[in-house]
Amino acid sequence: MVNNWSKALGEEQRERTPEELWKEVKTTLLESARTTIGYKKKQLQNSWISDETFEMIKAKREANTKDREKHKELKKEVQRKLREDKQNQNQIEGMCEKLEESNKKWNMK
């Protein structure tokens, strides 16, 4: 029977801070999770945003640290593009709903 687990594991006898213990536990858990579970790719939640708008968002983020005036301009443009994209998506969804309803009624006009 082992009386002292740290001696059995061959660790040196020194006091460790809670931060050190937490880092050790955290890294161990993350490594084992990576090997057993792996990563799950994020799905785009906002699939209605166009690629052009995503590019504008990236440019806005870059300008945030470099040029505040350009950032303000890009912010306005991005908001406008997001509204347009959302409106287009709503129109498409409305058309799809109408088509589905007419399809249920066997009205193929």
Secondary structure, DSSP 4 states (H G I P E B T S, - for coil): --S-HHHHHT-------HHHHHHHHHHHHHHHHHHHT---PPPPS-TTS-HHHHHHHHHHHHHHHH-HHHHHHHHHHHHHHHHHHHHHHHHHHHHHHHHHHHHHTT---
